[in-house]
């Protein structure tokens, strides 16, 4: 909704379009009057043009209701004058009547009426109808003009939010609410002078601006004095005496801001903070709190943009066979395509904080299915490992809806389940359905980083077990107990036909150790970093792995 667009439509005579634009700007009564007046002026112009061409058959426009009686009278006099001119032109004497004078008086009245209507419209555009105070737009403009007149002086802007107006309306009706509002206005007007501006900026919000102070202390003292005056005001209502309850935010010129609209914004922000945390008090604008709030709101908006715009893509890290150096598969790792998130973990944490983790998980599942559908022929027998954040969408029926080739896709997928998802009810049943209905593989990810290792391993019986990088880091220098622990896990997995993956292999020594321990697969920066395109190992890397294998 845009006032300027509405005015443009108005000038073009597009009155319905103008009203539609004005409707959302909080100026509907004023807009209707303005449209009515503009329509009337347009109709009046057309009427006058017809008369100028000598067409007395036209009727005064009905839209000019403010002066319809006078138009009818003028029209009748014009017709009578025309008849008299015809009689005079035929050689008969002109009657002694003052129709021309009457016509002049009528036109003068019409002009005065139009000017009165214009002044009323202009007033309504800049003032609150109920209180007569300036509205927000006029107030901000007034603050701007005041600052220009005294740029070297200090000013203070108070944003006042009434905390108990809703209670008064509910308890005493809108008549009680109107009385309450009138008393608030009276209390605020006690501080009014040539250097003070007052406004009603919203239904339960008012603003005060005072300027011309020599220092910041004087400006803040004015704010405190007005707070005391306002909060000490009582209102006598039927069967109850109500005290004004208000939360006030303060911003100081030039200390906090240099322009009127920014001052208003800052004072309003401080007022909202008071209403949220400490109603009935006065708070000075705090830039640190403001930036923190703005950052939170911005991040929330960025997350919504990411979800709605599907602003993610996938990087792929190879998972390598330690038998022959061949690529067994790739782990698909989510990446944001915007610079507003530091890492994928940043996205996940924000989504969890905003209760939007299911939406994020659904989006990532659907997008990886789309990617696999397009790249399926190039994968061959290689698997795509994909992390199920909460296992919520590990549902065979749900997965079937994500792509027409879901069966082919699922046969090439390994669904990674993090250990912290073990508490979710029905997970074991979901796993069984994925195996039987979609022929998908299941992997337990980050094994060893939570408390339910053995239980998860027994309950799920995965096709693949990924050992957390905690156990792999510096494994060549680890104590014998740690290596023995890993050996026992590997022995158990071999007995059950479970493939094992060593995560986080970052050095040649770690690679040699996991090969010697008998891991089936490995993943880590030493082998390959995640890239947006599918990678192959170099020939030298393959030869290194096969050489290490021969030493076992």
C-alpha positions as CSV (number, residue, x, y, z in Angstrom):
1,X,0.0,0.0,0.0
2,X,1.6,3.3,-1.1
3,X,0.3,6.8,-0.6
4,X,2.3,8.2,-3.6
5,X,0.8,5.5,-5.9
6,X,-2.6,6.3,-4.6
7,X,-2.2,10.0,-5.3
8,X,-1.0,9.2,-8.9
9,X,-4.1,7.1,-9.4
10,X,-6.2,9.9,-8.1
11,X,-4.7,12.4,-10.5
12,X,-5.4,10.0,-13.4
13,X,-9.0,9.7,-12.3
14,X,-8.6,6.0,-11.2
15,X,-10.5,6.5,-8.0
16,X,-11.1,2.8,-7.1
17,X,-7.4,2.0,-7.5
18,X,-6.5,5.1,-5.4
19,X,-8.8,3.9,-2.6
20,X,-7.2,0.5,-2.7
21,X,-3.8,2.0,-2.2
22,X,-4.9,4.2,0.6
23,X,-6.7,1.5,2.4
24,X,-3.6,0.0,4.0
25,X,-2.1,3.3,5.0
26,X,-4.3,4.0,8.0
27,X,-5.9,7.0,6.2
28,X,-9.1,5.5,4.8
29,X,-11.6,8.3,6.0
30,X,-9.3,11.0,4.7
31,X,-8.7,9.1,1.5
32,X,-12.4,8.7,0.9
33,X,-12.9,12.5,1.3
34,X,-10.0,13.2,-1.0
35,X,-11.3,10.9,-3.6
36,X,-14.8,12.3,-3.3
37,X,-13.5,15.8,-3.7
38,X,-11.3,15.0,-6.6
39,X,-14.1,13.1,-8.4
40,X,-16.4,16.0,-7.8
41,X,-13.8,18.5,-9.2
42,X,-13.3,16.3,-12.3
43,X,-17.1,16.1,-12.8
44,X,-17.5,19.8,-12.2
45,X,-14.7,20.5,-14.8
46,X,-16.6,18.4,-17.4
47,X,-19.8,20.1,-16.6
48,X,-18.3,23.6,-16.9
49,X,-16.7,22.6,-20.3
50,X,-20.1,21.5,-21.6
51,X,-21.6,24.8,-20.4
52,X,-18.8,26.7,-22.1
53,X,-19.7,25.0,-25.4
54,X,-23.3,26.2,-24.9
55,X,-24.8,22.9,-24.0
56,X,-27.4,23.7,-21.4
57,X,-28.9,20.2,-21.6
58,X,-26.3,18.8,-19.3
59,X,-27.2,18.3,-15.7
60,X,-25.1,19.2,-12.6
61,X,-23.0,16.2,-11.6
62,X,-24.5,14.2,-8.7
63,X,-20.9,13.7,-7.3
64,X,-20.8,17.3,-6.2
65,X,-23.1,16.7,-3.3
66,X,-21.5,19.4,-1.2
67,X,-22.8,22.1,-3.5
68,X,-25.5,20.4,-5.4
69,X,-28.3,22.8,-4.4
70,X,-26.2,25.8,-5.6
71,X,-25.3,24.1,-8.8
72,X,-29.0,23.4,-9.5
73,X,-29.8,27.1,-8.8
74,X,-26.9,28.3,-11.0
75,X,-28.0,25.9,-13.8
76,X,-31.6,27.2,-13.7
77,X,-30.3,30.8,-13.8
78,X,-28.1,30.1,-16.8
79,X,-31.1,28.6,-18.6
80,X,-33.2,31.7,-17.7
81,X,-30.4,34.0,-18.8
82,X,-30.1,32.1,-22.1
83,X,-33.8,32.5,-22.7
84,X,-33.6,36.2,-21.9
85,X,-30.7,36.7,-24.4
86,X,-32.8,35.0,-27.1
87,X,-35.6,37.3,-26.4
88,X,-33.2,40.3,-26.4
89,X,-31.7,39.2,-29.7
90,X,-35.2,39.1,-31.3
91,X,-35.6,42.8,-30.6
92,X,-37.4,42.7,-27.3
93,X,-36.2,44.7,-24.3
94,X,-33.9,42.9,-21.7
95,X,-35.7,42.3,-18.4
96,X,-34.2,44.2,-15.4
97,X,-33.0,41.2,-13.4
98,X,-29.8,40.5,-11.6
99,X,-29.1,37.0,-12.8
100,X,-25.5,37.8,-13.6
101,X,-25.0,39.0,-10.0
102,X,-26.7,35.9,-8.7
103,X,-24.5,33.8,-10.9
104,X,-21.3,35.5,-9.6
105,X,-22.4,35.0,-6.0
106,X,-23.1,31.3,-6.7
107,X,-19.7,30.8,-8.3
108,X,-18.0,32.6,-5.3
109,X,-19.8,30.2,-2.9
110,X,-18.7,27.2,-4.9
111,X,-15.1,28.3,-4.8
112,X,-15.3,28.9,-1.0
113,X,-16.8,25.5,-0.5
114,X,-14.1,23.8,-2.5
115,X,-11.4,25.7,-0.5
116,X,-13.1,24.6,2.8
117,X,-13.2,21.0,1.7
118,X,-9.5,21.2,0.7
119,X,-8.5,22.6,4.0
120,X,-10.4,19.9,5.8
121,X,-8.8,17.1,3.8
122,X,-5.3,18.6,4.4
123,X,-6.0,18.8,8.2
124,X,-7.3,15.2,8.3
125,X,-4.2,14.0,6.4
126,X,-2.0,15.3,9.2
127,X,-4.0,14.9,12.4
128,X,-5.6,12.1,14.4
129,X,-9.3,12.5,14.1
130,X,-10.2,11.5,17.7
131,X,-7.7,13.6,19.6
132,X,-6.8,16.4,17.1
133,X,-3.1,15.7,17.7
134,X,-0.6,15.3,14.9
135,X,-0.4,11.9,13.3
136,X,2.8,10.0,12.9
137,X,3.7,11.3,9.5
138,X,3.1,15.0,10.4
139,X,5.0,14.5,13.7
140,X,8.1,13.1,12.1
141,X,8.0,16.0,9.6
142,X,7.6,18.4,12.4
143,X,10.6,16.9,14.3
144,X,12.7,17.2,11.1
145,X,11.8,20.9,10.7
146,X,12.5,21.6,14.4
147,X,15.9,20.1,14.2
148,X,16.7,22.2,11.1
149,X,15.8,25.4,13.0
150,X,18.0,24.6,16.0
151,X,20.7,22.2,14.8
152,X,23.1,23.0,17.6
153,X,20.6,22.3,20.4
154,X,19.7,19.0,22.1
155,X,16.3,17.4,21.7
156,X,14.5,14.5,23.2
157,X,11.8,12.2,21.8
158,X,9.5,10.1,24.0
159,X,7.5,7.2,22.6
160,X,4.6,6.4,25.0
161,X,2.7,3.1,25.0
162,X,-0.4,2.9,27.1
163,X,-0.3,-0.4,29.0
164,X,-3.8,-0.5,30.4
165,X,-6.0,0.9,27.6
166,X,-7.1,-2.6,26.6
167,X,-8.2,-3.2,30.2
168,X,-10.2,0.1,30.3
169,X,-11.9,-0.8,27.0
170,X,-12.8,-4.2,28.1
171,X,-14.0,-3.2,31.6
172,X,-15.7,0.2,30.8
173,X,-16.5,0.0,27.1
174,X,-15.2,2.3,24.4
175,X,-16.7,5.3,26.1
176,X,-14.4,4.7,29.1
177,X,-11.5,4.2,26.7
178,X,-12.3,7.5,25.0
179,X,-12.3,9.3,28.4
180,X,-9.0,7.6,29.2
181,X,-7.5,8.8,25.9
182,X,-8.7,12.4,26.5
183,X,-7.0,12.4,30.0
184,X,-3.8,11.1,28.5
185,X,-3.9,14.0,26.0
186,X,-4.5,16.5,28.8
187,X,-1.6,15.2,30.8
188,X,0.7,15.4,27.7
189,X,-0.5,18.9,26.9
190,X,0.6,20.1,30.3
191,X,4.2,20.2,28.9
192,X,3.2,21.7,25.6
193,X,4.7,25.0,24.4
194,X,6.3,26.3,21.2
195,X,9.2,24.0,21.6
196,X,7.1,20.8,22.1
197,X,5.4,18.6,19.6
198,X,2.7,16.1,20.5
199,X,1.3,13.3,18.4
200,X,-0.8,10.2,18.5
201,X,1.2,7.7,16.5
202,X,-1.0,4.6,16.9
203,X,-4.2,3.6,18.7
204,X,-2.5,3.2,22.1
205,X,0.8,5.1,21.4
206,X,1.7,8.7,21.7
207,X,4.9,10.7,21.0
208,X,6.4,13.9,22.5
209,X,9.3,15.8,21.1
210,X,11.0,18.7,22.9
211,X,13.9,20.6,21.5
212,X,16.1,23.6,22.3
213,X,18.0,22.2,25.3
214,X,21.5,23.2,26.0
215,X,22.7,19.8,27.1
216,X,21.7,16.1,27.3
217,X,21.0,16.2,31.0
218,X,18.3,18.9,30.5
219,X,16.7,16.9,27.7
220,X,16.5,13.7,29.8
221,X,15.2,15.6,32.8
222,X,12.3,16.8,30.6
223,X,11.6,13.2,29.8
224,X,11.6,12.2,33.5
225,X,9.3,15.1,34.4
226,X,6.8,14.1,31.8
227,X,6.9,10.5,32.9
228,X,6.0,11.6,36.4
229,X,3.2,13.9,35.2
230,X,1.7,11.2,33.0
231,X,1.9,8.3,35.5
232,X,0.5,10.4,38.4
233,X,-2.7,11.2,36.4
234,X,-5.8,9.4,37.6
235,X,-9.1,9.0,35.7
236,X,-12.5,8.6,37.4
237,X,-14.5,5.9,35.7
238,X,-17.8,4.4,36.8
239,X,-17.1,2.4,40.0
240,X,-13.3,2.7,39.5
241,X,-10.5,5.2,39.6
242,X,-7.8,4.2,37.1
243,X,-4.3,5.5,37.0
244,X,-2.6,5.9,33.7
245,X,-0.1,3.1,33.1
246,X,2.4,3.7,30.4
247,X,5.8,2.4,29.1
248,X,8.1,5.1,27.7
249,X,11.1,4.9,25.4
250,X,13.5,7.8,25.0
251,X,15.9,8.8,22.2
252,X,18.1,12.0,22.4
253,X,19.3,14.2,19.6
254,X,22.1,14.3,18.5
255,X,23.5,11.6,20.9
256,X,21.4,8.7,19.7
257,X,20.3,9.9,16.2
258,X,20.6,12.8,13.8
259,X,17.3,12.6,12.0
260,X,13.7,12.7,13.1
261,X,12.6,9.4,11.6
262,X,15.5,7.6,13.1
263,X,14.8,9.2,16.5
264,X,11.2,8.0,16.3
265,X,12.3,4.5,15.4
266,X,14.8,4.3,18.3
267,X,12.4,5.7,20.8
268,X,9.7,3.2,19.7
269,X,12.2,0.4,20.0
270,X,13.1,1.4,23.5
271,X,9.4,1.6,24.4
272,X,8.7,-1.9,23.0
273,X,11.6,-3.2,25.1
274,X,10.0,-1.7,28.2
275,X,6.7,-3.3,27.4
276,X,8.3,-6.7,26.9
277,X,10.4,-6.7,30.1
278,X,9.6,-3.9,32.6
279,X,6.2,-2.2,32.0
280,X,5.5,1.1,33.4
281,X,9.1,2.4,33.4
282,X,11.2,4.7,31.2
283,X,14.1,3.4,29.1
284,X,16.8,5.2,27.1
285,X,17.5,3.8,23.7
286,X,20.3,1.2,23.9
287,X,22.2,0.6,20.6
288,X,23.6,-2.7,21.7
289,X,20.2,-4.1,22.5
290,X,18.9,-2.7,19.2
291,X,21.7,-4.3,17.1
292,X,21.1,-7.6,18.9
293,X,17.4,-7.6,18.2
294,X,17.9,-6.5,14.6
295,X,20.4,-9.3,14.1
296,X,18.0,-11.9,15.5
297,X,15.2,-10.6,13.3
298,X,17.5,-10.5,10.3
299,X,18.7,-14.0,10.9
300,X,15.1,-15.2,11.2
301,X,14.3,-13.5,7.9
302,X,17.4,-15.0,6.3
303,X,16.3,-18.5,7.4
304,X,12.8,-17.9,5.9
305,X,14.5,-16.7,2.7
306,X,16.7,-19.9,2.7
307,X,13.7,-22.2,3.2
308,X,11.4,-20.4,0.7
309,X,14.0,-19.8,-1.9
310,X,15.6,-23.2,-1.5
311,X,19.0,-21.5,-1.1
312,X,21.0,-24.6,-0.4
313,X,23.2,-26.9,-2.4
314,X,25.3,-29.9,-1.6
315,X,29.0,-30.6,-1.4
316,X,30.2,-34.2,-1.8
317,X,33.0,-35.8,0.1
318,X,34.3,-39.2,-1.2
319,X,34.0,-42.3,1.0
320,X,36.9,-44.5,-0.1
321,X,37.3,-48.3,0.0
322,X,40.4,-49.3,1.9
323,X,40.6,-52.5,0.0
324,X,41.5,-51.1,-3.4
325,X,41.1,-47.2,-3.2
326,X,37.9,-47.2,-5.2
327,X,35.1,-44.7,-4.4
328,X,32.4,-46.5,-2.5
329,X,30.2,-43.4,-2.3
330,X,29.9,-39.8,-1.3
331,X,28.5,-38.0,1.7
332,X,26.2,-35.2,0.7
333,X,26.8,-32.2,2.9
334,X,24.3,-29.3,3.0
335,X,25.7,-25.8,2.2
336,X,23.9,-22.5,2.3
337,X,24.2,-20.4,-1.0
338,X,23.9,-17.2,1.0
339,X,26.7,-15.5,3.0
340,X,24.5,-15.0,6.0
341,X,25.3,-18.2,7.8
342,X,28.8,-19.1,9.1
343,X,28.3,-22.9,8.6
344,X,25.8,-25.6,8.1
345,X,25.7,-26.0,11.9
346,X,24.7,-22.4,12.1
347,X,21.7,-23.1,9.9
348,X,20.7,-26.2,11.8
349,X,20.9,-24.4,15.2
350,X,18.8,-21.5,14.0
351,X,16.3,-23.8,12.5
352,X,16.0,-25.7,15.7
353,X,15.7,-22.5,17.8
354,X,12.9,-21.4,15.5
355,X,11.1,-24.8,15.5
356,X,11.7,-25.0,11.7
357,X,14.0,-28.1,11.7
358,X,11.3,-30.3,10.1
359,X,10.9,-27.8,7.2
360,X,14.6,-27.7,6.7
361,X,14.9,-31.5,6.8
362,X,12.0,-31.9,4.3
363,X,13.6,-29.4,2.0
364,X,17.0,-31.1,2.1
365,X,15.5,-34.5,1.4
366,X,13.5,-33.2,-1.5
367,X,16.5,-31.4,-3.0
368,X,18.9,-34.4,-2.7
369,X,16.2,-36.6,-4.4
370,X,16.0,-34.0,-7.2
371,X,19.8,-34.0,-7.5
372,X,20.0,-37.8,-7.6
373,X,17.2,-37.9,-10.2
374,X,19.2,-35.7,-12.5
375,X,22.6,-37.4,-11.8
376,X,21.5,-41.0,-11.4
377,X,23.2,-42.4,-14.5
378,X,26.6,-41.0,-13.5
379,X,26.5,-42.6,-10.0
380,X,26.6,-46.2,-11.1
381,X,26.8,-48.4,-8.1
382,X,28.2,-45.7,-5.9
383,X,26.1,-44.6,-2.8
384,X,25.1,-41.2,-1.6
385,X,25.2,-40.9,2.1
386,X,22.7,-38.4,3.5
387,X,22.2,-37.4,7.1
388,X,18.7,-37.6,8.6
389,X,18.7,-34.7,11.0
390,X,15.9,-36.0,13.2
391,X,14.8,-39.1,11.4
392,X,11.3,-37.5,11.1
393,X,11.2,-38.0,7.4
394,X,12.6,-41.5,7.4
395,X,9.2,-42.7,6.3
396,X,8.9,-44.9,3.2
397,X,5.5,-43.4,2.3
398,X,6.8,-39.8,2.6
399,X,9.9,-40.6,0.6
400,X,7.8,-42.1,-2.3
401,X,6.3,-38.6,-2.9
402,X,9.6,-36.8,-3.4
403,X,10.6,-38.1,-6.9
404,X,9.1,-40.4,-9.6
405,X,12.3,-42.6,-9.5
406,X,12.3,-42.9,-5.7
407,X,12.9,-46.7,-5.9
408,X,16.1,-46.3,-8.0
409,X,17.2,-43.3,-5.9
410,X,16.7,-45.1,-2.5
411,X,18.7,-48.2,-3.7
412,X,21.6,-45.8,-4.1
413,X,21.1,-44.0,-0.8
414,X,22.5,-44.5,2.6
415,X,20.4,-42.8,5.3
416,X,22.7,-41.7,8.1
417,X,21.1,-41.7,11.6
418,X,22.8,-39.7,14.3
419,X,22.9,-41.4,17.7
420,X,21.0,-38.6,19.4
421,X,18.0,-39.6,17.4
422,X,17.8,-42.9,19.4
423,X,15.1,-41.6,21.6
424,X,12.6,-41.2,18.8
425,X,9.8,-43.7,19.1
426,X,9.2,-46.0,16.1
427,X,12.7,-45.5,14.6
428,X,13.4,-49.2,14.4
429,X,10.1,-49.7,12.6
430,X,10.9,-46.9,10.1
431,X,14.3,-48.6,9.4
432,X,12.7,-51.9,8.7
433,X,10.2,-50.3,6.2
434,X,13.1,-48.5,4.4
435,X,14.9,-51.8,4.0
436,X,11.9,-53.9,2.9
437,X,10.0,-51.4,0.8
438,X,12.8,-49.2,-0.7
439,X,15.9,-51.4,-0.4
440,X,17.8,-48.5,1.2
441,X,20.9,-48.8,3.4
442,X,21.1,-47.5,6.9
443,X,24.2,-46.1,8.6
444,X,24.7,-45.1,12.2
445,X,26.7,-41.8,12.1
446,X,29.1,-40.5,14.6
447,X,29.2,-43.8,16.5
448,X,30.8,-43.4,19.9
449,X,30.0,-39.7,20.5
450,X,26.8,-40.5,22.5
451,X,25.9,-42.8,25.4
452,X,23.8,-45.5,23.7
453,X,26.3,-47.0,21.3
454,X,25.8,-50.7,21.9
455,X,22.0,-50.4,22.2
456,X,21.7,-48.5,18.9
457,X,23.9,-51.0,17.2
458,X,21.8,-53.9,18.4
459,X,18.4,-52.3,17.8
460,X,19.1,-50.9,14.3
461,X,21.6,-53.5,13.0
462,X,22.8,-51.1,10.2
463,X,24.5,-51.9,7.0
464,X,27.2,-49.3,7.7
465,X,28.7,-48.0,10.9
466,X,30.6,-44.7,10.8
467,X,33.1,-44.4,13.7
468,X,33.3,-40.8,15.1
469,X,36.5,-38.9,14.3
470,X,37.1,-38.7,18.1
471,X,38.4,-42.2,17.9
472,X,40.4,-41.7,14.7
473,X,42.2,-38.5,15.6
474,X,45.9,-39.4,16.3
475,X,45.0,-43.1,16.5
476,X,48.6,-44.0,15.7
477,X,49.6,-42.5,19.1
478,X,46.5,-43.7,21.1
479,X,46.8,-45.9,24.1
480,X,46.4,-49.6,23.6
481,X,43.0,-49.6,25.3
482,X,41.5,-47.3,22.7
483,X,42.8,-49.4,19.8
484,X,41.5,-52.5,21.5
485,X,38.1,-50.9,21.9
486,X,38.0,-50.2,18.2
487,X,39.3,-53.7,17.3
488,X,36.4,-55.3,19.3
489,X,33.9,-53.1,17.4
490,X,35.4,-54.0,14.1
491,X,35.3,-57.7,14.9
492,X,31.7,-57.6,15.9
493,X,30.8,-55.6,12.7
494,X,32.6,-58.2,10.5
495,X,30.7,-61.0,12.1
496,X,27.4,-59.2,11.3
497,X,28.4,-58.1,7.8
498,X,28.4,-54.4,8.8
499,X,30.7,-52.2,6.8
500,X,32.8,-49.8,9.0
501,X,33.8,-46.2,8.0
502,X,36.7,-44.3,9.7
503,X,35.6,-40.7,9.9
504,X,38.0,-37.7,10.0
505,X,41.1,-39.2,8.5
506,X,43.4,-36.2,8.2
507,X,47.0,-37.6,8.1
508,X,48.9,-40.4,6.5
509,X,49.6,-41.9,9.9
510,X,45.9,-42.0,10.7
511,X,45.2,-43.6,7.3
512,X,47.9,-46.3,7.9
513,X,46.4,-47.0,11.3
514,X,42.8,-47.5,10.1
515,X,44.0,-49.7,7.3
516,X,46.0,-51.8,9.8
517,X,43.0,-52.0,12.2
518,X,40.8,-53.5,9.4
519,X,38.4,-50.7,8.6
520,X,36.5,-51.2,5.4
521,X,36.1,-47.5,4.3
522,X,37.6,-44.1,5.2
523,X,36.5,-40.5,4.9
524,X,38.5,-37.3,5.6
525,X,40.5,-34.4,4.4
526,X,43.6,-36.4,3.8
527,X,41.7,-38.3,1.1
528,X,39.5,-35.5,-0.2
529,X,37.7,-32.4,0.9
530,X,34.0,-31.8,0.1
531,X,33.5,-30.3,-3.3
532,X,30.4,-29.4,-5.3
533,X,31.3,-31.8,-8.1
534,X,31.9,-35.5,-7.6
535,X,35.6,-36.2,-7.3
536,X,37.9,-39.1,-8.0
537,X,41.0,-40.1,-6.1
538,X,44.3,-39.6,-7.9
539,X,46.3,-42.6,-9.1
540,X,49.0,-41.9,-6.4
541,X,46.3,-42.0,-3.7
542,X,45.0,-45.3,-4.9
543,X,48.5,-46.7,-5.0
544,X,49.2,-45.5,-1.5
545,X,46.1,-47.2,-0.2
546,X,46.9,-50.5,-1.9
547,X,50.5,-50.4,-0.7
548,X,49.3,-49.9,2.9
549,X,46.9,-52.8,2.4
550,X,49.6,-55.1,1.3
551,X,51.5,-54.4,4.6
552,X,48.6,-55.7,6.7
